[in-house]
Amino acid sequence: MKLQSASQHEIKRIACGTAVGGVLLVAAMFVLSRMGIGTFDYRVLTGALSGCIVAIINFALMCVTIQRAVNIGEQKAMKSFIQGSYNGRLLLQAGWIVAAYLMPWFNVISAAVPLLFPNLSIYYLQARGKLVTPSERKNPPPEEMEESEDHKGSFEV
């Protein structure tokens, strides 16, 4: 399945944000090591790089899942498909953290923290207003149709 151009664009934006976060993480760990907190060695670099790659793959898998779920006709099946994908991606992240802990060539902190960078990138883009296009701001989606008088709620008379 080929990713849509909008998904590819979002993956690139999140990858850039994750990369910036990875560089800031390495810089922060370097500064902390100079202050006597922790050690800075190759394990910090390999952990941060690998953690960023896992985070980007996780986000790309989410994009593929959503794109496939749109093609499912039934809402219950779509919800089940998305939930299964979420569980699998969560297991991928947990597996990565366990693997980074067990392998001696990764710093577990620098390997786990990048998993948060896609979320931070999304929050940053939302705060800057970059997730909504200018045409969407000018033309907001139509509001849902109000309930007709024939379909009153259970507490209405």
OpenMM code with the backbone's topology and positions (N, CA, C; nanometers):
from openmm import Vec3, app, unit

residues = "MET LYS LEU GLN SER ALA SER GLN HIS GLU ILE LYS ARG ILE ALA CYS GLY THR ALA VAL GLY GLY VAL LEU LEU VAL ALA ALA MET PHE VAL LEU SER ARG MET GLY ILE GLY THR PHE ASP TYR ARG VAL LEU THR GLY ALA LEU SER GLY CYS ILE VAL ALA ILE ILE ASN PHE ALA LEU MET CYS VAL THR ILE GLN ARG ALA VAL ASN ILE GLY GLU GLN LYS ALA MET LYS SER PHE ILE GLN GLY SER TYR ASN GLY ARG LEU LEU LEU GLN ALA GLY TRP ILE VAL ALA ALA TYR LEU MET PRO TRP PHE ASN VAL ILE SER ALA ALA VAL PRO LEU LEU PHE PRO ASN LEU SER ILE TYR TYR LEU GLN ALA ARG GLY LYS LEU VAL THR PRO SER GLU ARG LYS ASN PRO PRO PRO GLU GLU MET GLU GLU SER GLU ASP HIS LYS GLY SER PHE GLU VAL".split()
positions = [
    Vec3(0.0835, -0.1169, 0.0000),
    Vec3(0.0000, 0.0000, 0.0000),
    Vec3(0.0884, 0.1237, 0.0000),
    Vec3(0.0594, 0.2143, -0.0892),
    Vec3(0.1358, 0.3385, -0.1012),
    Vec3(0.0752, 0.4449, -0.0100),
    Vec3(0.1618, 0.5128, 0.0609),
    Vec3(0.1152, 0.6191, 0.1493),
    Vec3(0.0684, 0.7388, 0.0679),
    Vec3(-0.0363, 0.8028, 0.1149),
    Vec3(-0.0844, 0.9238, 0.0500),
    Vec3(0.0152, 1.0362, 0.0737),
    Vec3(0.0097, 1.1370, -0.0131),
    Vec3(0.1072, 1.2460, -0.0028),
    Vec3(0.0931, 1.3219, 0.1291),
    Vec3(-0.0291, 1.3355, 0.1799),
    Vec3(-0.0483, 1.4036, 0.3086),
    Vec3(0.0190, 1.3260, 0.4218),
    Vec3(0.0088, 1.1939, 0.4179),
    Vec3(0.0741, 1.1116, 0.5197),
    Vec3(0.2256, 1.1213, 0.5094),
    Vec3(0.2769, 1.1196, 0.3876),
    Vec3(0.4213, 1.1330, 0.3683),
    Vec3(0.4707, 1.2675, 0.4214),
    Vec3(0.3922, 1.3719, 0.3958),
    Vec3(0.4286, 1.5054, 0.4434),
    Vec3(0.4330, 1.5090, 0.5967),
    Vec3(0.3328, 1.4507, 0.6610),
    Vec3(0.3295, 1.4497, 0.8069),
    Vec3(0.4429, 1.3662, 0.8654),
    Vec3(0.4740, 1.2544, 0.8011),
    Vec3(0.5853, 1.1710, 0.8491),
    Vec3(0.7158, 1.2494, 0.8408),
    Vec3(0.7347, 1.3259, 0.7343),
    Vec3(0.8565, 1.4069, 0.7207),
    Vec3(0.8629, 1.5136, 0.8287),
    Vec3(0.7491, 1.5777, 0.8574),
    Vec3(0.7482, 1.6811, 0.9611),
    Vec3(0.7772, 1.6213, 1.0982),
    Vec3(0.7177, 1.5074, 1.1277),
    Vec3(0.7415, 1.4432, 1.2571),
    Vec3(0.8845, 1.3914, 1.2646),
    Vec3(0.9385, 1.3424, 1.1535),
    Vec3(1.0781, 1.2957, 1.1519),
    Vec3(1.1736, 1.4114, 1.1799),
    Vec3(1.1467, 1.5270, 1.1221),
    Vec3(1.2310, 1.6443, 1.1493),
    Vec3(1.2225, 1.6847, 1.2959),
    Vec3(1.1014, 1.6864, 1.3505),
    Vec3(1.0852, 1.7201, 1.4920),
    Vec3(1.1540, 1.6197, 1.5825),
    Vec3(1.1460, 1.4928, 1.5460),
    Vec3(1.2105, 1.3876, 1.6253),
    Vec3(1.3622, 1.4004, 1.6172),
    Vec3(1.4125, 1.4332, 1.4999),
    Vec3(1.5573, 1.4515, 1.4848),
    Vec3(1.6068, 1.5699, 1.5679),
    Vec3(1.5322, 1.6793, 1.5657),
    Vec3(1.5698, 1.7956, 1.6474),
    Vec3(1.5680, 1.7574, 1.7957),
    Vec3(1.4656, 1.6852, 1.8359),
    Vec3(1.4590, 1.6386, 1.9741),
    Vec3(1.5759, 1.5485, 2.0095),
    Vec3(1.6165, 1.4619, 1.9171),
    Vec3(1.7307, 1.3732, 1.9406),
    Vec3(1.8596, 1.4509, 1.9605),
    Vec3(1.8791, 1.5545, 1.8787),
    Vec3(1.9996, 1.6381, 1.8923),
    Vec3(1.9976, 1.7106, 2.0272),
    Vec3(1.8821, 1.7641, 2.0644),
    Vec3(1.8712, 1.8322, 2.1942),
    Vec3(1.8934, 1.7361, 2.3109),
    Vec3(1.8452, 1.6134, 2.2969),
    Vec3(1.8659, 1.5125, 2.4008),
    Vec3(2.0140, 1.4813, 2.4177),
    Vec3(2.0837, 1.4607, 2.3080),
    Vec3(2.2276, 1.4310, 2.3146),
    Vec3(2.3026, 1.5491, 2.3759),
    Vec3(2.2658, 1.6708, 2.3343),
    Vec3(2.3316, 1.7895, 2.3904),
    Vec3(2.3062, 1.8006, 2.5403),
    Vec3(2.1828, 1.7747, 2.5831),
    Vec3(2.1503, 1.7824, 2.7252),
    Vec3(2.2268, 1.6762, 2.8043),
    Vec3(2.2363, 1.5571, 2.7494),
    Vec3(2.3093, 1.4518, 2.8211),
    Vec3(2.4589, 1.4821, 2.8257),
    Vec3(2.5104, 1.5489, 2.7236),
    Vec3(2.6510, 1.5899, 2.7250),
    Vec3(2.6747, 1.6939, 2.8342),
    Vec3(2.5867, 1.7937, 2.8413),
    Vec3(2.5999, 1.8976, 2.9432),
    Vec3(2.5878, 1.8370, 3.0831),
    Vec3(2.4916, 1.7482, 3.1014),
    Vec3(2.4762, 1.6833, 3.2320),
    Vec3(2.6004, 1.6034, 3.2700),
    Vec3(2.6626, 1.5376, 3.1722),
    Vec3(2.7832, 1.4600, 3.2039),
    Vec3(2.8983, 1.5513, 3.2442),
    Vec3(2.9035, 1.6703, 3.1865),
    Vec3(3.0079, 1.7670, 3.2238),
    Vec3(2.9848, 1.8226, 3.3632),
    Vec3(2.8594, 1.8189, 3.4080),
    Vec3(2.8264, 1.8659, 3.5419),
    Vec3(2.8408, 1.7544, 3.6443),
    Vec3(2.8808, 1.6343, 3.6003),
    Vec3(2.9012, 1.5230, 3.6920),
    Vec3(2.7802, 1.4334, 3.7088),
    Vec3(2.6771, 1.4530, 3.6255),
    Vec3(2.5565, 1.3704, 3.6342),
    Vec3(2.5574, 1.2745, 3.5166),
    Vec3(2.5828, 1.1487, 3.5427),
    Vec3(2.5849, 1.0482, 3.4369),
    Vec3(2.7147, 1.0503, 3.3578),
    Vec3(2.7179, 0.9630, 3.2579),
    Vec3(2.8346, 0.9554, 3.1705),
    Vec3(2.7901, 0.9746, 3.0262),
    Vec3(2.8792, 1.0292, 2.9466),
    Vec3(2.8514, 1.0497, 2.8054),
    Vec3(2.9511, 0.9670, 2.7256),
    Vec3(2.8982, 0.8695, 2.6514),
    Vec3(2.9822, 0.7878, 2.5662),
    Vec3(2.9040, 0.7494, 2.4411),
    Vec3(2.9584, 0.6559, 2.3650),
    Vec3(2.8945, 0.6166, 2.2396),
    Vec3(2.7541, 0.5604, 2.2613),
    Vec3(2.7285, 0.5055, 2.3811),
    Vec3(2.5981, 0.4447, 2.4086),
    Vec3(2.4852, 0.5485, 2.4059),
    Vec3(2.5154, 0.6717, 2.4433),
    Vec3(2.4154, 0.7784, 2.4381),
    Vec3(2.3787, 0.8061, 2.2924),
    Vec3(2.4787, 0.8123, 2.2066),
    Vec3(2.4543, 0.8393, 2.0648),
    Vec3(2.3780, 0.7257, 1.9981),
    Vec3(2.4180, 0.6016, 2.0231),
    Vec3(2.3486, 0.4887, 1.9599),
    Vec3(2.2059, 0.4756, 2.0137),
    Vec3(2.1867, 0.5021, 2.1411),
    Vec3(2.0530, 0.4959, 2.1990),
    Vec3(1.9613, 0.6025, 2.1418),
    Vec3(2.0111, 0.7253, 2.1317),
    Vec3(1.9293, 0.8350, 2.0798),
    Vec3(1.8965, 0.8137, 1.9322),
    Vec3(1.9943, 0.7735, 1.8542),
    Vec3(1.9705, 0.7508, 1.7114),
    Vec3(1.8706, 0.6376, 1.6901),
    Vec3(1.8915, 0.5273, 1.7588),
    Vec3(1.8003, 0.4129, 1.7439),
    Vec3(1.6612, 0.4448, 1.7979),
    Vec3(1.6529, 0.5164, 1.9079),
    Vec3(1.5238, 0.5550, 1.9641),
    Vec3(1.4465, 0.6455, 1.8695),
    Vec3(1.5156, 0.7375, 1.8042),
    Vec3(1.4500, 0.8243, 1.7061),
    Vec3(1.3982, 0.7438, 1.5875),
    Vec3(1.4753, 0.6466, 1.5434),
    Vec3(1.4318, 0.5619, 1.4312),
    Vec3(1.3070, 0.4822, 1.4696),
    Vec3(1.3070, 0.4251, 1.5891),
    Vec3(1.1898, 0.3491, 1.6349),
    Vec3(1.0675, 0.4411, 1.6459),
    Vec3(1.0863, 0.5632, 1.6941),
    Vec3(0.9751, 0.6572, 1.7072),
    Vec3(0.9169, 0.6941, 1.5709),
    Vec3(1.0027, 0.7156, 1.4726),
    Vec3(0.9559, 0.7507, 1.3381),
    Vec3(0.8853, 0.6321, 1.2741),
    Vec3(0.9386, 0.5123, 1.2911),
    Vec3(0.8729, 0.3920, 1.2376),
    Vec3(0.7364, 0.3738, 1.3020),
    Vec3(0.7270, 0.3973, 1.4312),
    Vec3(0.6002, 0.3845, 1.5020),
    Vec3(0.4971, 0.4829, 1.4449),
    Vec3(0.5381, 0.6067, 1.4208),
    Vec3(0.4458, 0.7057, 1.3645),
    Vec3(0.4054, 0.6681, 1.2221),
    Vec3(0.5004, 0.6181, 1.1431),
    Vec3(0.4684, 0.5765, 1.0064),
    Vec3(0.3703, 0.4595, 1.0071),
    Vec3(0.3873, 0.3662, 1.0993),
    Vec3(0.2927, 0.2552, 1.1111),
    Vec3(0.1530, 0.3053, 1.1476),
    Vec3(0.1469, 0.4085, 1.2310),
    Vec3(0.0171, 0.4653, 1.2649),
    Vec3(-0.0483, 0.5262, 1.1403),
    Vec3(0.0281, 0.5952, 1.0586),
    Vec3(-0.0263, 0.6538, 0.9355),
    Vec3(-0.0787, 0.5455, 0.8421),
    Vec3(-0.0034, 0.4377, 0.8274),
    Vec3(-0.0472, 0.3267, 0.7415),
    Vec3(-0.1757, 0.2652, 0.7967),
    Vec3(-0.1827, 0.2488, 0.9275),
    Vec3(-0.3010, 0.1904, 0.9900),
    Vec3(-0.4248, 0.2758, 0.9644),
    Vec3(-0.4115, 0.4047, 0.9833),
    Vec3(-0.5260, 0.4945, 0.9628),
    Vec3(-0.5681, 0.4927, 0.8168),
    Vec3(-0.4718, 0.4912, 0.7285),
    Vec3(-0.5033, 0.4881, 0.5852),
    Vec3(-0.5762, 0.3591, 0.5479),
    Vec3(-0.5344, 0.2474, 0.6036),
    Vec3(-0.6026, 0.1204, 0.5770),
    Vec3(-0.7398, 0.1154, 0.6430),
    Vec3(-0.7511, 0.1742, 0.7613),
    Vec3(-0.8773, 0.1691, 0.8351),
    Vec3(-0.9866, 0.2476, 0.7639),
    Vec3(-0.9488, 0.3505, 0.6926),
    Vec3(-1.0476, 0.4301, 0.6207),
    Vec3(-1.1183, 0.3457, 0.5158),
    Vec3(-1.0490, 0.2478, 0.4607),
    Vec3(-1.1070, 0.1622, 0.3570),
    Vec3(-1.1996, 0.0540, 0.4120),
    Vec3(-1.2009, 0.0364, 0.5437),
    Vec3(-1.2899, -0.0627, 0.6042),
    Vec3(-1.4282, -0.0002, 0.6143),
    Vec3(-1.5267, -0.0702, 0.5676),
    Vec3(-1.6610, -0.0147, 0.5629),
    Vec3(-1.7314, -0.0091, 0.6973),
    Vec3(-1.7234, -0.1157, 0.7736),
    Vec3(-1.7975, -0.1241, 0.8987),
    Vec3(-1.7214, -0.0541, 1.0110),
    Vec3(-1.7921, 0.0270, 1.0890),
    Vec3(-1.7291, 0.1051, 1.1942),
    Vec3(-1.6722, 0.0181, 1.3057),
    Vec3(-1.7406, -0.0892, 1.3411),
    Vec3(-1.6935, -0.1778, 1.4476),
    Vec3(-1.5633, -0.2475, 1.4057),
    Vec3(-1.5573, -0.2917, 1.2806),
    Vec3(-1.4357, -0.3556, 1.2299),
    Vec3(-1.3210, -0.2553, 1.2221),
    Vec3(-1.3525, -0.1310, 1.1850),
    Vec3(-1.2502, -0.0268, 1.1773),
    Vec3(-1.1932, 0.0011, 1.3159),
    Vec3(-1.2802, 0.0122, 1.4149),
    Vec3(-1.2362, 0.0379, 1.5513),
    Vec3(-1.1491, -0.0765, 1.6034),
    Vec3(-1.1886, -0.1979, 1.5745),
    Vec3(-1.1122, -0.3145, 1.6166),
    Vec3(-0.9744, -0.3174, 1.5497),
    Vec3(-0.9700, -0.2827, 1.4218),
    Vec3(-0.8433, -0.2803, 1.3475),
    Vec3(-0.7492, -0.1754, 1.4055),
    Vec3(-0.8022, -0.0572, 1.4337),
    Vec3(-0.7192, 0.0505, 1.4892),
    Vec3(-0.6715, 0.0143, 1.6293),
    Vec3(-0.7583, -0.0465, 1.7101),
    Vec3(-0.7193, -0.0867, 1.8461),
    Vec3(-0.6092, -0.1926, 1.8420),
    Vec3(-0.6216, -0.2879, 1.7510),
    Vec3(-0.5176, -0.3895, 1.7372),
    Vec3(-0.3846, -0.3299, 1.6955),
    Vec3(-0.3895, -0.2333, 1.6053),
    Vec3(-0.2667, -0.1669, 1.5637),
    Vec3(-0.2055, -0.0875, 1.6783),
    Vec3(-0.2900, -0.0207, 1.7547),
    Vec3(-0.2405, 0.0557, 1.8696),
    Vec3(-0.1694, -0.0364, 1.9686),
    Vec3(-0.2317, -0.1498, 1.9971),
    Vec3(-0.1705, -0.2460, 2.0894),
    Vec3(-0.0373, -0.2974, 2.0354),
    Vec3(-0.0321, -0.3252, 1.9072),
    Vec3(0.0924, -0.3719, 1.8458),
    Vec3(0.2016, -0.2664, 1.8511),
    Vec3(0.1663, -0.1404, 1.8244),
    Vec3(0.2659, -0.0337, 1.8289),
    Vec3(0.3120, -0.0077, 1.9712),
    Vec3(0.2222, -0.0214, 2.0682),
    Vec3(0.2601, -0.0074, 2.2086),
    Vec3(0.3556, -0.1198, 2.2495),
    Vec3(0.3290, -0.2396, 2.2008),
    Vec3(0.4175, -0.3531, 2.2265),
    Vec3(0.5546, -0.3317, 2.1622),
    Vec3(0.5564, -0.2718, 2.0434),
    Vec3(0.6826, -0.2384, 1.9762),
    Vec3(0.7647, -0.1433, 2.0628),
    Vec3(0.7016, -0.0424, 2.1173),
    Vec3(0.7733, 0.0528, 2.2017),
    Vec3(0.8245, -0.0126, 2.3300),
    Vec3(0.7406, -0.0934, 2.3926),
    Vec3(0.7835, -0.1621, 2.5148),
    Vec3(0.8978, -0.2589, 2.4846),
    Vec3(0.8861, -0.3302, 2.3735),
    Vec3(0.9928, -0.4217, 2.3332),
    Vec3(1.1230, -0.3487, 2.3076),
    Vec3(1.1135, -0.2297, 2.2479),
    Vec3(1.2335, -0.1513, 2.2213),
    Vec3(1.3007, -0.1099, 2.3521),
    Vec3(1.2223, -0.0672, 2.4498),
    Vec3(1.2807, -0.0237, 2.5771),
    Vec3(1.3461, -0.1416, 2.6487),
    Vec3(1.2827, -0.2571, 2.6466),
    Vec3(1.3420, -0.3766, 2.7090),
    Vec3(1.4701, -0.4153, 2.6360),
    Vec3(1.4668, -0.4125, 2.5027),
    Vec3(1.5872, -0.4474, 2.4255),
    Vec3(1.7002, -0.3493, 2.4536),
    Vec3(1.6683, -0.2208, 2.4625),
    Vec3(1.7713, -0.1209, 2.4913),
    Vec3(1.8295, -0.1399, 2.6306),
    Vec3(1.7471, -0.1858, 2.7236),
    Vec3(1.7962, -0.2124, 2.8586),
    Vec3(1.8896, -0.3333, 2.8606),
    Vec3(1.8554, -0.4353, 2.7826),
    Vec3(1.9332, -0.5590, 2.7845),
    Vec3(2.0605, -0.5516, 2.7008),
    Vec3(2.0634, -0.4682, 2.5985),
    Vec3(2.1812, -0.4601, 2.5111),
    Vec3(2.2801, -0.3579, 2.5661),
    Vec3(2.4060, -0.3959, 2.5792),
    Vec3(2.5024, -0.3075, 2.6440),
    Vec3(2.5457, -0.1875, 2.5588),
    Vec3(2.5141, -0.1851, 2.4318),
    Vec3(2.5594, -0.0752, 2.3474),
    Vec3(2.4561, 0.0368, 2.3346),
    Vec3(2.3501, 0.0338, 2.4163),
    Vec3(2.2504, 0.1411, 2.4193),
    Vec3(2.2382, 0.1964, 2.5606),
    Vec3(2.2283, 0.3272, 2.5715),
    Vec3(2.1910, 0.3907, 2.6962),
    Vec3(2.0391, 0.3895, 2.6993),
    Vec3(1.9815, 0.3265, 2.8000),
    Vec3(1.8373, 0.3044, 2.8019),
    Vec3(1.7593, 0.4360, 2.8095),
    Vec3(1.8111, 0.5348, 2.8770),
    Vec3(1.7410, 0.6632, 2.8863),
    Vec3(1.7409, 0.7337, 2.7513),
    Vec3(1.8567, 0.7369, 2.6863),
    Vec3(1.8624, 0.8025, 2.5560),
    Vec3(1.7899, 0.7215, 2.4488),
    Vec3(1.7621, 0.5951, 2.4751),
    Vec3(1.6869, 0.5124, 2.3801),
    Vec3(1.5366, 0.5256, 2.4017),
    Vec3(1.4938, 0.5520, 2.5246),
    Vec3(1.3508, 0.5577, 2.5556),
    Vec3(1.2912, 0.6968, 2.5370),
    Vec3(1.3645, 0.8001, 2.5693),
    Vec3(1.3103, 0.9365, 2.5627),
    Vec3(1.2655, 0.9758, 2.4213),
    Vec3(1.3360, 0.9375, 2.3142),
    Vec3(1.2903, 0.9767, 2.1801),
    Vec3(1.1516, 0.9249, 2.1426),
    Vec3(1.1008, 0.8262, 2.2126),
    Vec3(0.9659, 0.7779, 2.1835),
    Vec3(0.8611, 0.8851, 2.2142),
    Vec3(0.8971, 0.9845, 2.2928),
    Vec3(0.8070, 1.0950, 2.3248),
    Vec3(0.8131, 1.2083, 2.2223),
    Vec3(0.9162, 1.2109, 2.1390),
    Vec3(0.9364, 1.3238, 2.0486),
    Vec3(0.8273, 1.3413, 1.9429),
    Vec3(0.7690, 1.2354, 1.8851),
    Vec3(0.6583, 1.2607, 1.7917),
    Vec3(0.5408, 1.3330, 1.8574),
    Vec3(0.5069, 1.2946, 1.9807),
    Vec3(0.3993, 1.3647, 2.0516),
    Vec3(0.4351, 1.5105, 2.0765),
    Vec3(0.5586, 1.5353, 2.1174),
    Vec3(0.6014, 1.6726, 2.1412),
    Vec3(0.6009, 1.7534, 2.0118),
    Vec3(0.6380, 1.6897, 1.9020),
    Vec3(0.6346, 1.7578, 1.7714),
    Vec3(0.4919, 1.7945, 1.7334),
    Vec3(0.3990, 1.7055, 1.7582),
    Vec3(0.2581, 1.7324, 1.7270),
    Vec3(0.2063, 1.8466, 1.8143),
    Vec3(0.2394, 1.8462, 1.9431),
    Vec3(0.1967, 1.9542, 2.0319),
    Vec3(0.2546, 2.0879, 1.9848),
    Vec3(0.3800, 2.0868, 1.9438),
    Vec3(0.4434, 2.2088, 1.8939),
    Vec3(0.3720, 2.2590, 1.7680),
    Vec3(0.3440, 2.1686, 1.6743),
    Vec3(0.2764, 2.2087, 1.5509),
    Vec3(0.1354, 2.2607, 1.5797),
    Vec3(0.0661, 2.1998, 1.6752),
    Vec3(-0.0673, 2.2481, 1.7124),
    Vec3(-0.0592, 2.3873, 1.7743),
    Vec3(0.0364, 2.4079, 1.8607),
    Vec3(0.0506, 2.5375, 1.9271),
    Vec3(0.0833, 2.6477, 1.8269),
    Vec3(0.1601, 2.6141, 1.7251),
    Vec3(0.1967, 2.7119, 1.6218),
    Vec3(0.0900, 2.7265, 1.5144),
    Vec3(-0.0147, 2.6444, 1.5193),
    Vec3(-0.1211, 2.6509, 1.4195),
    Vec3(-0.0822, 2.5931, 1.2851),
    Vec3(0.0144, 2.5031, 1.2843),
    Vec3(0.0651, 2.4468, 1.1588),
    Vec3(-0.0084, 2.3207, 1.1154),
    Vec3(-0.0942, 2.2645, 1.1997),
    Vec3(-0.1650, 2.1430, 1.1616),
    Vec3(-0.2924, 2.1710, 1.0835),
    Vec3(-0.3395, 2.2942, 1.0874),
    Vec3(-0.4600, 2.3305, 1.0143),
    Vec3(-0.4189, 2.4248, 0.9025),
    Vec3(-0.4596, 2.3930, 0.7803),
    Vec3(-0.4226, 2.4763, 0.6662),
    Vec3(-0.5002, 2.6074, 0.6699),
    Vec3(-0.4490, 2.7127, 0.6068),
    Vec3(-0.5201, 2.8408, 0.6063),
    Vec3(-0.6600, 2.8310, 0.5443),
    Vec3(-0.6781, 2.7459, 0.4437),
    Vec3(-0.8109, 2.7329, 0.3837),
    Vec3(-0.9083, 2.6681, 0.4820),
    Vec3(-0.8607, 2.5772, 0.5663),
    Vec3(-0.9471, 2.5158, 0.6668),
    Vec3(-0.9848, 2.6167, 0.7752),
    Vec3(-0.8958, 2.7110, 0.8050),
    Vec3(-0.9277, 2.8143, 0.9031),
    Vec3(-1.0352, 2.9085, 0.8496),
    Vec3(-1.0267, 2.9401, 0.7191),
    Vec3(-1.1247, 3.0308, 0.6588),
    Vec3(-1.2600, 2.9628, 0.6402),
    Vec3(-1.2586, 2.8343, 0.6057),
    Vec3(-1.3813, 2.7589, 0.5813),
    Vec3(-1.3933, 2.6461, 0.6827),
    Vec3(-1.4426, 2.6765, 0.8027),
    Vec3(-1.4547, 2.5690, 0.9028),
    Vec3(-1.5547, 2.4643, 0.8562),
    Vec3(-1.5389, 2.3394, 0.9033),
    Vec3(-1.6319, 2.2340, 0.8616),
    Vec3(-1.7722, 2.2665, 0.9105),
    Vec3(-1.8727, 2.2274, 0.8333),
    Vec3(-2.0099, 2.2572, 0.8748),
    Vec3(-2.0428, 2.1843, 1.0045),
    Vec3(-2.1195, 2.2504, 1.0867),
    Vec3(-2.1604, 2.1905, 1.2135),
    Vec3(-2.2569, 2.0762, 1.1858),
    Vec3(-2.2613, 1.9834, 1.2781),
    Vec3(-2.3525, 1.8707, 1.2612),
    Vec3(-2.4955, 1.9216, 1.2629),
    Vec3(-2.5790, 1.8503, 1.1928),
    Vec3(-2.7198, 1.8876, 1.1874),
    Vec3(-2.7784, 1.8745, 1.3280),
    Vec3(-2.8588, 1.9719, 1.3668),
    Vec3(-2.9229, 1.9646, 1.4970),
    Vec3(-3.0298, 1.8570, 1.4935),
    Vec3(-3.0541, 1.7988, 1.6112),
    Vec3(-3.1566, 1.6950, 1.6193),
    Vec3(-3.2919, 1.7563, 1.5895),
    Vec3(-3.3715, 1.6843, 1.5172),
    Vec3(-3.5055, 1.7341, 1.4874),
    Vec3(-3.5942, 1.7171, 1.6102),
    Vec3(-3.7076, 1.7810, 1.6071),
    Vec3(-3.7998, 1.7749, 1.7192),
    Vec3(-3.8555, 1.6346, 1.7391),
    Vec3(-3.8523, 1.5501, 1.6352),
    Vec3(-3.9066, 1.4153, 1.6451),
    Vec3(-3.8181, 1.3239, 1.7300),
    Vec3(-3.6906, 1.3569, 1.7443),
    Vec3(-3.5961, 1.2704, 1.8139),
    Vec3(-3.5474, 1.3381, 1.9412),
    Vec3(-3.6344, 1.3556, 2.0328),
    Vec3(-3.5970, 1.4203, 2.1585),
    Vec3(-3.5217, 1.3217, 2.2471),
    Vec3(-3.4349, 1.3759, 2.3308),
    Vec3(-3.3585, 1.2919, 2.4220),
    Vec3(-3.4491, 1.2324, 2.5277),
    Vec3(-3.3914, 1.1459, 2.6101),
    Vec3(-3.4715, 1.0737, 2.7093),
    Vec3(-3.5259, 1.1636, 2.8191),
    Vec3(-3.4632, 1.2803, 2.8435),
    Vec3(-3.5085, 1.3683, 2.9501),
    Vec3(-3.5881, 1.4871, 2.8980),
    Vec3(-3.6101, 1.4927, 2.7677),
    Vec3(-3.6870, 1.6017, 2.7095),
    Vec3(-3.8315, 1.5619, 2.6933),
    Vec3(-3.9198, 1.6572, 2.7061),
    Vec3(-4.0628, 1.6308, 2.6905),
    Vec3(-4.1145, 1.6963, 2.5651),
] * unit.nanometer
topology = app.Topology()
chain = topology.addChain("A")
for resn in residues:
    res = topology.addResidue(resn, chain)
    for name in ("N", "CA", "C"):
        topology.addAtom(name, app.Element.getBySymbol(name[0]), res)
